[in-house]
Amino acid sequence: IEADAGPLWFRFGRQILAWGETDAFRLLDNINPLDNSFGGFLIPLDERRVPLDMLRASYQIPDVDFLPFFGAYLEGFAAIDNAVAINPGTPNGSPWQLPNFLPSATLKTTKDIPPTNFTHTRGGVQLKFSSPLPPLDDAQIGLAQYWTYLDTPAVQTFVQGDPNTGLFFPLAIQQGEAAGFLALAEQSVPSTSITGASMTTSIPAQYARYIGLSGEPILRTELAYFHREPRFTQS
């Protein structure tokens, strides 16, 4: 469903939204999860993004003569969808799977997938505008803040450990869903807050010739801060 009313535009449905300007480094382009189960990195990035049930809206901001920017618009989205990269993830036996014997006889792996509800909604907002950037051409600048689920999960590993009986690893786990295994690995997908900015501009031809380039090379840059990104430690 898509509609507009003057400067306001919105779209509701299953869709893909890619913010940011860089192609290989996914800083502001982490809204949609990636499907790495077929072809891995040999498949173009645009073919691996998984669509989400999403409400997307934008508002065109009128130009003001005394402000140093033009063509500004405010865009926001909200996605109520539990699609994440680890579900189903790369299937066992795939050449893109880790070199290990799967399914393992010693390691039990479980996945904690976020539910589909308002509490676990992905969402964010971005301000995009153009501004003069002498001596370069006009620059397209974006400022974004959003919450999403990253493709790399958080992993917590549990082994047998009972201070009352003195039974510790490497003995097998005695009870629960991982009974009989040496270790239980729980994968989860915590919500990550990402704040960042992007800029795209071009180098005028007269300057590009001085460094031996032809045409007008495109300069893309992106910067982002990840809060609560899953990290791996030995603690």
C-alpha positions in Angstrom: 0.0 0.0 0.0 1.5 3.3 -1.1 0.1 6.8 -0.9 1.1 10.5 -0.7 -0.5 13.7 0.5 1.4 16.8 -0.4 4.9 16.5 1.1 4.0 13.4 3.1 4.5 9.9 1.5 4.2 6.5 3.0 4.4 2.8 2.0 3.2 -0.2 4.0 4.1 -3.8 3.0 6.9 -6.2 2.6 9.9 -4.2 1.5 13.7 -3.5 1.7 15.1 -0.2 3.0 18.9 0.5 2.6 20.3 3.6 4.2 23.8 4.9 4.0 26.0 5.3 0.9 28.8 2.7 1.1 28.4 -0.7 -0.7 30.6 -3.1 1.2 30.6 -1.8 4.8 27.2 -2.2 6.3 27.0 0.6 8.9 23.7 2.3 8.1 22.6 -0.6 5.9 21.7 -3.0 8.7 17.9 -2.6 8.6 17.2 -5.8 6.6 18.9 -9.1 7.5 21.1 -10.9 5.0 20.4 -14.4 3.7 23.9 -16.0 3.5 22.5 -19.6 3.0 23.2 -19.7 -0.7 26.4 -18.6 -2.5 27.7 -16.6 0.4 29.7 -13.5 -0.5 29.6 -14.5 -4.2 26.0 -13.3 -4.3 25.5 -9.5 -4.7 24.4 -7.7 -1.6 21.2 -6.5 -3.2 20.2 -10.2 -3.8 20.7 -11.3 -0.1 18.7 -8.7 1.8 15.5 -10.3 3.3 12.3 -8.1 3.0 10.5 -7.1 6.2 6.9 -6.2 7.0 7.5 -2.5 7.3 5.8 0.9 7.5 7.9 3.5 5.9 7.1 7.3 5.6 8.9 10.4 4.5 8.3 14.1 4.7 9.7 16.6 2.2 11.0 19.7 4.1 10.4 23.0 2.2 13.6 24.8 1.1 14.4 28.0 3.0 16.7 30.6 1.3 18.8 31.5 4.2 19.6 27.9 5.3 22.8 26.2 3.8 21.0 23.1 2.6 18.2 22.1 0.1 16.2 19.1 -1.0 15.9 17.9 2.7 13.5 15.2 3.7 12.8 13.2 6.9 12.3 9.5 6.6 11.3 7.0 9.2 10.4 3.3 9.4 9.0 0.7 11.8 9.2 -3.1 11.1 7.3 -5.7 13.1 9.0 -8.8 11.8 11.0 -11.6 13.4 13.2 -12.3 10.3 16.8 -12.5 11.4 20.0 -13.8 9.7 20.4 -16.8 12.0 16.9 -18.2 11.2 17.2 -20.6 9.4 20.8 -19.5 8.8 23.3 -21.4 6.8 22.2 -25.1 6.5 24.4 -27.9 7.7 26.5 -29.3 5.0 26.7 -26.1 3.0 30.1 -25.1 1.7 29.5 -21.7 3.4 29.1 -23.4 6.8 32.0 -23.4 9.3 34.4 -26.4 8.8 33.0 -28.6 11.5 31.2 -31.9 11.9 27.5 -30.9 11.9 25.3 -31.8 13.5 27.8 -32.1 16.4 27.7 -35.0 18.9 29.3 -32.8 21.6 27.7 -29.4 21.1 24.0 -28.6 21.4 23.0 -25.3 19.7 19.8 -23.3 20.3 18.4 -20.1 18.8 16.5 -17.4 20.7 14.5 -15.7 17.9 12.8 -12.3 18.8 9.0 -12.5 18.8 6.9 -10.5 16.4 5.4 -7.8 18.6 5.5 -4.0 19.2 8.1 -4.5 21.9 10.6 -6.0 19.5 9.9 -3.5 16.6 12.8 -2.4 14.5 12.7 1.3 13.7 14.5 4.6 13.2 14.6 7.9 11.5 16.9 9.6 9.0 17.4 13.2 7.9 18.8 13.5 4.3 19.7 16.8 2.6 22.1 18.4 0.1 24.5 21.1 0.9 27.3 23.0 -1.0 30.8 21.6 -0.2 33.4 23.8 -1.9 35.7 23.2 -3.6 33.9 19.9 -4.3 30.4 19.6 -5.8 27.2 19.6 -3.7 27.2 16.8 -1.1 24.3 14.6 -0.1 24.4 14.2 3.7 22.4 11.8 5.9 22.0 11.7 9.7 20.4 8.5 11.0 19.4 6.8 14.2 17.8 3.3 14.2 17.4 0.1 16.1 17.8 -3.3 14.4 19.0 -6.9 14.8 22.5 -7.5 13.4 23.4 -10.6 11.4 26.1 -11.7 13.9 24.4 -13.3 17.0 25.4 -13.1 20.6 26.5 -16.6 21.7 26.6 -17.8 25.3 28.2 -21.2 26.1 27.2 -23.4 29.1 29.0 -26.5 30.3 28.5 -28.9 33.2 29.3 -27.3 36.5 27.8 -28.3 39.9 29.7 -27.1 42.9 27.7 -29.4 45.2 28.7 -32.7 43.4 32.1 -31.5 42.0 31.0 -32.6 38.5 32.5 -30.2 36.0 33.4 -30.1 32.3 34.5 -32.2 30.5 31.7 -34.4 31.9 28.5 -34.2 29.9 25.6 -32.0 30.9 23.3 -34.1 33.1 19.8 -32.5 32.5 17.8 -30.2 30.4 17.6 -30.0 26.6 21.4 -30.4 26.3 21.6 -33.5 28.4 24.3 -35.8 27.0 26.2 -33.0 25.3 29.5 -31.5 26.5 28.3 -27.9 25.9 25.2 -25.9 25.2 25.6 -22.8 22.9 22.7 -20.4 23.0 22.4 -17.9 20.1 20.4 -14.7 20.6 19.9 -11.5 18.6 19.9 -8.5 20.9 18.5 -5.2 19.7 21.4 -2.9 18.6 21.2 0.9 18.5 23.1 2.5 15.5 23.8 6.2 15.2 25.6 7.4 12.1 26.1 9.8 9.3 26.9 9.4 5.6 28.0 11.8 2.8 28.4 11.5 -1.0 29.9 14.0 -3.3 31.9 14.2 -6.5 35.4 15.6 -7.3 35.2 18.1 -10.1 37.0 17.1 -13.3 39.5 19.9 -13.2 40.7 18.7 -9.7 40.6 15.0 -10.7 43.0 15.6 -13.6 45.7 16.7 -11.2 45.8 13.2 -9.6 45.6 11.4 -12.9 41.9 10.5 -12.8 39.3 11.1 -15.5 35.7 12.2 -15.3 34.3 13.2 -11.8 35.2 10.5 -9.2 32.5 9.8 -6.6 33.6 10.2 -2.9 31.5 8.2 -0.4 32.1 8.3 3.4 30.2 6.8 6.3 30.6 6.8 10.1 28.5 5.0 12.7 28.4 4.1 16.4 27.0 0.7 17.5 25.5 0.4 21.0 25.1 -3.1 22.4 26.6 -4.8 19.4 27.2 -8.5 20.2 30.9 -9.1 21.0 32.8 -12.2 21.9 34.8 -12.5 25.2 36.2 -15.4 27.2 34.4 -14.3 30.4 
